[in-house]
Amino acid sequence: MGQELWRGADLISGSSRQAVRTRAAGGDLVRVRRGIYAAAVPDDEDCLRALFLCLPPEALLTGGSALRRYGIPLPGDGWVHVHLPPNIARPRLPGLVVHHGVLPVTAPVMLRGVPCVPPARCAVDLARAVRRPDALPLLDAVLRAGLAHPDDLQAEVCRHGGLKGVRQARELVRLADGRAECRQESQLRLVLLDGGLPAPEPQIWVYDSEGVGRYRLDLGYRAKRIGIEYDGVSHLDRDRLRHDRDRANWLDAQGWTMRYFTDRDLYRRPSHVVATIRAALTP
């Protein structure tokens, strides 16, 4: 929960304005934000709670700021994003981005002392606003973390009818799959779907003759024994390379056709990815 925070007005009411200034000058108090004090140097958690002490009581943490607090490892943009009803004036505070939402937020979640927009609402709001390659990974991540059920996302997107970007969000909610384990796997799946190919299955286990799961593939088509892998920087390690070669040889011996792609394929030549898998699927 972090350290205790005090409003300057409360400190002054118990002593005097000069006494508070003296304590701050002597190091007994640390100014976190204008009018908000702590006993020691604040950390990020203290700063966030201090910000909410400066905001209207209707303010809720939202978007990527809220999803990171829920534990989704999204990249930050350096801003704190909050939701406010449209009839509440927009506070002008450093580091703050205010989103005036026309849809009311039902059942806010109090998370470590900060009121948050529920995960399904955050995910759908972002899925309406960001690029498709960024939207599907966050929907997948929310499902994978158990923060929402597919039915929750479907119910939420239905509430957004007529709002900007809802068509994209509606389509991607139908495609979301919590089995995807990383951003690039979600994006690779989307490239294949956008290329008109059948939906690949995420995280396919391949079993040996004794029924023991030997290897798990990022994506694939089980019936055709076609596996699809994204190779990130971790695959450059020499020990990992040896493991990958053993794995590739074993899968080949079991009749699996494997196709491997890198960041260059995913981000610079997605048509190559689609053409490669289409050729592998063609009898």
Secondary structure by P-SEA (a helix, b strand, c coil): cccbbbbaaaaaaaccaaaaaaaaaacccccccccccccccccaaaaaaaaaaaccccbbbcaaaaaaaaccccccccbbbbbbcccccccccccbbbbbcccccccccccccbbbccaaaaaaaaaacccaaaaaaaaaaaaaaccccaaaaaaaaaaaccccaaaaaaaaaaacccccccaaaaaaaaaaaaacccccccbbbbbccccccccccccccccccbbbbbbccccccaaaaaaaaaaaaaaaaabbbbbbbccccccccaaaaaaaaaaaacc
